[in-house]
Structure formats: C-alpha cells, structure tokens
Amino acid sequence: MTVPYIAHLYKVPPEAIFKSLEIPKQKENAKKNLAQLNKEYYPNQDGVVLAHVQAVMQAFQKQDPPPPFPATPVFTPTPTANP
C-alpha cells in the first residue's frame, strides 16, 4: 500500500505521514509502497516506515471525538383503521 492510499483510507493527511517519516513528498515517493520506502530510506531498519505510519494513524484517530450516541427512537403507534 502507498502513503496516499493509506492516508485516504484512514482519513489522515498524507503530508503528516511523510513528515513523520522525514521523507520528501514527491510523486515518486507517493507511488512507492511502504516496503519500498523502508528499503530506500531506512535500509537497515526493518519495519520503521510501518511503525511510523501506524503511530500517525493512531494520533489522528485520538483527535477525532467519538460520534454522538444516537437518541433513543420514540415509538409512536400509528392509528389503525377499524373495518
């Protein structure tokens, strides 16, 4: 998966992910998957890119307030016609 795809999927700005990774946001980097970015920018540190992406996603998810609890629906019986 690429950074733009993950960003879209989890509603996180891709800029935040690239900034966390300290990787320039270029067209070439946006087309590379996480394994390719890890191999190129962190060659001797397996899983660094994935760990950063997960941390950014968790940080952004914590910022979102939970959705409001829906109100309990009120049941209103409809009058029935008597034959």
C-alpha positions as CSV (number, residue, x, y, z in Angstrom):
1,M,0.0,0.0,0.0
2,T,1.2,3.5,-0.7
3,V,1.1,6.5,1.6
4,P,-1.7,8.3,-0.3
5,Y,-3.8,5.2,-0.3
6,I,-3.4,4.7,3.5
7,A,-4.0,8.4,4.1
8,H,-7.2,8.3,2.1
9,L,-8.4,5.0,3.7
10,Y,-7.8,6.3,7.3
11,K,-8.6,9.9,6.7
12,V,-5.1,11.1,7.6
13,P,-3.3,13.9,5.6
14,P,-0.5,12.3,3.6
15,E,1.7,15.2,4.5
16,A,1.6,14.2,8.1
17,I,2.8,10.7,7.3
18,F,5.6,11.9,5.0
19,K,6.6,14.5,7.7
20,S,6.7,11.8,10.4
21,L,8.9,9.6,8.1
22,E,11.1,12.5,7.2
23,I,10.7,11.5,3.6
24,P,10.0,14.2,0.9
25,K,6.5,14.1,-0.6
26,Q,7.3,13.6,-4.2
27,K,5.4,11.9,-7.0
28,E,8.0,9.1,-7.0
29,N,7.6,8.5,-3.2
30,A,3.8,8.7,-3.4
31,K,3.9,5.8,-5.9
32,K,6.1,3.6,-3.7
33,N,4.6,1.1,-1.2
34,L,5.7,1.1,2.4
35,A,8.2,-1.7,1.9
36,Q,9.9,0.2,-1.0
37,L,10.1,3.4,1.1
38,N,11.5,1.5,4.1
39,K,14.2,-0.2,1.9
40,E,15.2,3.1,0.3
41,Y,15.2,5.5,3.3
42,Y,15.8,3.1,6.2
43,P,17.7,0.2,4.6
44,N,19.0,-1.4,7.9
45,Q,15.9,-0.9,10.0
46,D,13.1,-3.2,9.1
47,G,9.5,-2.0,9.9
48,V,10.4,1.6,10.6
49,V,8.1,3.0,8.0
50,L,5.2,0.8,9.1
51,A,5.7,1.8,12.7
52,H,5.6,5.5,11.9
53,V,2.5,5.1,9.7
54,Q,0.7,3.3,12.5
55,A,1.7,5.9,15.0
56,V,0.4,8.8,12.8
57,M,-2.9,7.0,12.2
58,Q,-3.3,6.4,16.0
59,A,-2.5,10.0,16.8
60,F,-5.1,11.3,14.3
61,Q,-7.7,8.8,15.5
62,K,-7.3,10.1,19.0
63,Q,-8.0,13.6,17.9
64,D,-11.4,12.8,16.5
65,P,-14.2,13.0,19.1
66,P,-16.3,9.9,19.3
67,P,-19.5,10.1,17.3
68,P,-22.5,11.2,19.4
69,F,-24.6,8.4,20.8
70,P,-27.9,8.3,18.9
71,A,-31.0,9.3,20.7
72,T,-33.4,6.5,21.6
73,P,-36.1,6.5,19.0
74,V,-39.6,7.2,20.3
75,F,-42.2,4.7,19.1
76,T,-45.4,6.3,18.1
77,P,-48.1,3.9,17.2
78,T,-50.0,4.7,14.1
79,P,-53.7,4.6,14.3
80,T,-55.3,1.6,12.5
81,A,-58.5,1.8,10.6
82,N,-61.3,-0.2,12.0
83,P,-63.3,-2.1,9.3
